[in-house]
């Protein structure tokens, strides 16, 4: 085993960029609701689960501390995107441009939805990464598939429960609310389970190229411990 890399490599930068892209894009397209196999799902389902896969890859190869920095980077990049979209909506529309109402309808999310999304993201991603990190040490690096799927079940479960509850509590019956939580949780988790071969391929490639395989022993799992 070697110690975690002191300086970010080009591979780490690429994985980080992919993670942030998945997060920002999924939040933009999530406004569209789709009917898939009788299930109502946000369009963000096509890419958001990949952020959990990439978080697993970051944790497996570079360790929890590196993943923690990327999760916070994703949070602030998404916040920047939200602010930019809001400011863009405030700009006066050109007289010949008739799409201001469409812009506001598609891109103008309510504060409640945004708040629910941000809180759910942080709770879900950090739970996923912590479970992934602890299981790696407990299992001595074995059974990557089990650790990836297990951590996703925890993270996606919390993400779905927190978001749906904060965003729609009081707006729909409790039974429908619970059903929506379970549906999103199972679909997102199944997505990553099916993508397990991709997780193996990325982890194997990065470990060979980087020459590192980080085990998080004796570290702080505090999400706010920037320097630890």
C-alpha positions, 0 to 999 in steps of 0.5 A, a space after each residue: 500500500 502507498 500513501 495517498 497522493 500529495 498532489 492531485 494528478 490529471 486522473 484525479 482532476 478528470 474524475 473530479 470534473 466528471 463528478 461535478 458535471 454529473 451533479 450540476 447537470 442532474 440538478 438542471 434536468 431534474 425539473 422534467 418528470 418522466 414516466 418510465 415503466 409506470 414510474 414517475 421519475 425526474 430526468 436527472 435519473 439518467 446521470 445523477 446516480 453516476 455521482 455516487 459511482 464516482 464518489 465510490 471510485 474516489 474513496 476506493 482509490 484516493 481515500 475519504 479525505 480526497 472524496 470529502 474535498 470533491 463533495 464540497 467542491 460539487 456543492 459549491 459548484 452547484 450553488 454557483 450554477 443556481 445563483 448564475 441561473 437566478 441572476 440570468 432570470 433577473 436580467 431584462 429580456 430583449 423585446 424580441 425574445 419571447 421565452 422569459 416565461 419558459 426560462 423561469 418555468 424550467 430553470 427557476 426552482 423554488 427555494 424549498 426545492 433547492 434547499 431540499 436538494 442541497 441538504 439531501 446531496 450532502 447527507 447522501 454523498 457523505 453517508 455513501 463515502 463514509 460507509 464505503 471507506 469504513 467497509 474497505 478497512 473492515 473487509 481489508 479491501 475485498 468485495 468491492 462490488 458489495 462495498 459499492 452497492 452497500 454504500 449506495 443503498 445507504 447513501 441513496 436511501 438517505 438522499 431520497 428520504 431527505 429530499 422527498 420529505 423536505 420538498 413535498 411534506 404537506 403537499 402530498 399524502 404520507 403514503 404517496 410520499 413514502 412510495 416516492 422515496 422507496 421508488 427513487 431509492 430502488 431505481 437509483 440503487 439498481 442503476 449503480 448495481 448495473 454499473 458495477 463493471 464500470 466501477 471495477 474498470 475505473 478503480 482498476 485503471 486508476 490504481 494501476 496508473 496512480 500506484 495508490 490504494 488508500 486505506 482510511 485508518 485513523 482519520 477523521 470522518 467529520 465532513 467539516 474537517 477540511 485539514 484532517 
